[in-house]
Amino acid sequence: MEEAEKELERRTKFLSSLIQNKKKAIEPDNDDDDGERFKVHVRACDMPLPLQNRAFHCARVHLESVPPGNKLDSKRLALALKKEFDSSYGPAWHCIVGTSFGSYVTHSVGGFLYFSIDKVYILLFKTAVEPLDH
């Protein structure tokens, strides 16, 4: 019985280490000079890691440009992210930014990211573009 318990404990430790390594691999790099100020939390995601990192970088750059004490212009951040992704990854990207909003959207495969930085929530998603038949 003691051998079975040791084997169970060994397997539990192994699985825990796999889970921790997986989390480290998919979590964004939060090692900023700002500490917790611009820490990213991914809320939901269906997007390749390089695109996620591009969104995090673009959002951070925009947030860093807001002078201390000034209010964030959510529309400007949404526009900046949309333009960045439209120009880099093709048309039909949509972005919603705010401190409180609800949504229910349909997105293209691999084109959905919902994350927060500080207390700002950002929903970035892509939809398919189909030509109109007249």
C-alpha positions as CSV (number, residue, x, y, z in Angstrom):
1,M,0.0,0.0,0.0
2,E,2.8,2.4,0.8
3,E,4.3,1.9,-2.7
4,A,1.0,2.8,-4.3
5,E,0.8,6.0,-2.2
6,K,4.4,7.0,-3.2
7,E,3.6,6.3,-6.9
8,L,0.4,8.4,-6.6
9,E,2.3,11.2,-5.0
10,R,5.0,11.0,-7.7
11,R,2.4,11.2,-10.5
12,T,0.6,14.1,-8.8
13,K,3.9,16.1,-8.6
14,F,4.6,15.3,-12.2
15,L,1.2,16.4,-13.4
16,S,1.4,19.6,-11.3
17,S,4.8,20.5,-12.9
18,L,3.3,19.9,-16.4
19,I,0.4,22.2,-15.5
20,Q,2.8,24.9,-14.2
21,N,5.0,24.7,-17.3
22,K,2.0,25.0,-19.6
23,K,0.7,28.1,-17.7
24,K,4.2,29.7,-17.9
25,A,4.2,29.0,-21.7
26,I,0.9,30.7,-22.3
27,E,0.9,33.5,-19.8
28,P,2.0,36.9,-21.2
29,D,5.3,38.3,-20.1
30,N,4.5,40.7,-17.2
31,D,8.0,41.7,-16.3
32,D,7.6,45.4,-16.7
33,D,9.5,48.2,-15.0
34,D,6.0,49.4,-13.9
35,G,5.4,46.4,-11.7
36,E,1.7,45.7,-11.4
37,R,0.6,48.9,-13.2
38,F,0.3,47.3,-16.7
39,K,-0.1,43.7,-15.7
40,V,-2.0,41.6,-18.4
41,H,-4.7,39.1,-17.5
42,V,-6.0,37.0,-20.3
43,R,-9.8,36.4,-19.6
44,A,-10.6,34.3,-22.8
45,C,-8.6,33.5,-25.9
46,D,-8.7,31.9,-29.3
47,M,-5.6,33.5,-30.8
48,P,-2.0,32.5,-31.5
49,L,0.5,33.7,-28.9
50,P,2.4,36.1,-31.3
51,L,-0.8,37.9,-32.1
52,Q,-1.7,38.1,-28.4
53,N,1.7,39.6,-27.6
54,R,1.2,42.1,-30.3
55,A,-2.1,43.2,-28.8
56,F,-0.6,43.4,-25.3
57,H,2.3,45.5,-26.6
58,C,0.1,47.8,-28.5
59,A,-2.3,48.3,-25.6
60,R,0.6,48.9,-23.2
61,V,2.3,51.5,-25.5
62,H,-1.0,53.3,-25.7
63,L,-1.6,53.2,-21.9
64,E,1.9,54.4,-21.2
65,S,1.3,57.4,-23.5
66,V,-1.6,58.6,-21.3
67,P,-0.2,61.3,-18.9
68,P,-0.6,60.4,-15.2
69,G,-3.9,61.8,-13.8
70,N,-5.5,61.9,-17.3
71,K,-8.5,59.7,-18.1
72,L,-8.0,57.0,-20.7
73,D,-9.8,57.6,-24.0
74,S,-11.2,54.1,-24.6
75,K,-12.2,54.9,-28.2
76,R,-8.6,55.9,-29.1
77,L,-7.2,52.7,-27.6
78,A,-9.9,50.6,-29.5
79,L,-9.1,52.5,-32.7
80,A,-5.3,52.0,-32.3
81,L,-5.7,48.2,-31.7
82,K,-8.2,47.9,-34.6
83,K,-5.9,49.8,-37.0
84,E,-2.8,47.8,-35.9
85,F,-4.6,44.4,-36.5
86,D,-6.3,45.5,-39.7
87,S,-3.1,46.6,-41.3
88,S,-1.0,43.6,-40.0
89,Y,-3.5,40.7,-40.3
90,G,-6.1,41.8,-42.8
91,P,-9.5,43.5,-42.5
92,A,-12.5,43.0,-40.2
93,W,-11.0,43.3,-36.8
94,H,-13.2,44.8,-34.1
95,C,-12.2,46.2,-30.7
96,I,-14.2,47.1,-27.6
97,V,-12.5,48.8,-24.7
98,G,-13.9,49.9,-21.3
99,T,-14.1,49.3,-17.6
100,S,-17.5,47.7,-17.8
101,F,-19.3,46.2,-20.8
102,G,-21.1,43.0,-21.9
103,S,-20.7,41.3,-25.2
104,Y,-21.6,38.2,-27.1
105,V,-19.8,38.0,-30.5
106,T,-19.1,35.5,-33.3
107,H,-15.5,35.5,-34.4
108,S,-13.2,33.9,-36.9
109,V,-11.2,30.9,-35.8
110,G,-8.0,32.1,-34.1
111,G,-9.2,35.7,-34.0
112,F,-10.5,36.3,-30.4
113,L,-8.8,37.8,-27.4
114,Y,-10.4,39.2,-24.2
115,F,-7.9,40.6,-21.7
116,S,-7.5,43.2,-19.1
117,I,-4.6,45.6,-18.3
118,D,-5.0,47.2,-14.9
119,K,-8.7,48.0,-14.8
120,V,-9.2,48.3,-18.5
121,Y,-10.9,45.5,-20.3
122,I,-10.2,44.9,-24.0
123,L,-12.1,42.6,-26.4
124,L,-10.4,42.2,-29.8
125,F,-11.9,39.9,-32.4
126,K,-11.9,39.2,-36.1
127,T,-14.9,38.4,-38.4
128,A,-15.0,37.0,-41.9
129,V,-15.4,39.5,-44.7
130,E,-17.5,38.3,-47.6
131,P,-18.2,40.2,-50.8
132,L,-21.8,41.4,-51.3
133,D,-23.5,39.9,-54.3
134,H,-25.7,42.4,-56.1
